Amino acid sequence: MKGLISGAIARDARRRPIGVFDSGVGGLTVLRELYRQLPNESLLYLADTARLPYGMRSPAEIVQFSREILSWMERQGVKMVVMACNTSSALALDVVRAEFDLPIVGLILPAARVAVDRGSRVGVIATPITAASDAYRRAMVEIDPTVQVWQVGCPEFVPIVEQGRLHEPDTRAIAQQYLEPLLEQSIDTLVYGCTHYPHLAGVIEPLLPPGVVTIDPAAHVVAAATQELELLNLKHLDQPQPTRFCVTGEADRFASLATRWLGCAPLVEQVQLLEAETLGDYLPIESPLSA
Ligand SMILES: N[C@@H](CCC(=O)O)C(=O)O
């Protein structure tokens, strides 16, 4: 009898969704890889659009946002959380891992492993706060002390992606300006250190000299998540539920932007991250992009 009950509990645990979060549409680059590598998993995607861009926040705010998101994910019954946001992975992963009883997978280490494997002069483009945290350089040097790493903060890229300005003429000039200090160092590898940036690959890649390899961490974070699911015996093997898309900002705005990358219009719910009783202490922070 006991065996039957624990078998049912394990089946139920495997059926639960994987929570995936980012500040906006950047995490869709990770979602796309989850569909490709883990087609049987049900997914819950949260975009904290009311508070983006994360890259201009303070480290303390990023930690607080991650805590709020993890608590909300826990209440939704997820079995694992994939941080589809480098900024949260760089600033908050260790804190939330210590505070929550959930497997949490971050982007930096899986991407750093691949970067040192592929190159010896590595450029990282990231949000200003991720670049300032030095998380990518520290992770790579720990694996291979001989690797050389240059990190550049690119404050304009997330607003460009979130406002759908990918093909405007100054986008190329802005990209060129961000890449210049890296190209001056003759990098052989470029890491997209923000999940929004692979959406700009069409602008960035033509600016790179031949031979420079680009690394999109999405494939590697999903490989790390797969390993963890297998280790914990949490991999789901039957049909998944449709993906649930949630945002903290305007649902319609996210839906129309996300359609471009998902190939169809998602059904998007607006959610409140905090429970009603804690809302009294909550000061919503306006996104500079919502004006
Ligand atoms: N997707 C982003 C967060 C971007 C932002 O809101 O600044 C990251 O990977 O860091």
The ligand as an SDF file (V2000), in Angstrom:
LIG
                    3D

 10  9  0  0  0  0  0  0  0  0999 V2000
   16.5390   39.0580  -19.4910 N   0  0  0  0  0  0  0  0  0  0  0  0
   17.4260   39.8280  -18.7110 C   0  0  0  0  0  0  0  0  0  0  0  0
   16.8460   40.8340  -17.7670 C   0  0  0  0  0  0  0  0  0  0  0  0
   16.7930   42.0800  -18.5670 C   0  0  0  0  0  0  0  0  0  0  0  0
   16.3560   43.3200  -17.8540 C   0  0  0  0  0  0  0  0  0  0  0  0
   15.1850   43.3980  -17.4610 O   0  0  0  0  0  0  0  0  0  0  0  0
   17.1850   44.2300  -17.7450 O   0  0  0  0  0  0  0  0  0  0  0  0
   18.6430   39.0610  -18.2520 C   0  0  0  0  0  0  0  0  0  0  0  0
   18.8880   37.9770  -18.7060 O   0  0  0  0  0  0  0  0  0  0  0  0
   19.4170   39.5660  -17.4910 O   0  0  0  0  0  0  0  0  0  0  0  0
  1  2  1  0
  2  3  1  0
  2  8  1  0
  3  4  1  0
  4  5  1  0
  5  6  2  0
  5  7  1  0
  8  9  2  0
  8 10  1  0
M  END
$$$$
